[in-house]
Amino acid sequence: MEHPAPAAPAPTRDGQTDLIGAIAEAVRDGNNRTVRRLLSRFADGATVTDLYALCDALRTVRRRPV
């Protein structure tokens, strides 16, 4: 069963919302290289609100069995 990437709370900026979803999906897929690349992009423009949104999104991620 597929679990869609959780939506980030409204206070995040538009570009960061999509990036948070992509990070959550990469974590769920276990794609470490992509996670590192996306986190680097995220860090360039992240605010405190964005960090809380990322934490919320990652809390709901369930990794796929390998």
Buried (B, 14 or more C-beta within 10 A) or exposed (E): EEEEBBBBBEEBBEEBBEBBBBBBBBBBEEEEEBBEBBBEBBEEEBEEBBBBBBEBBBEEBEEEEE
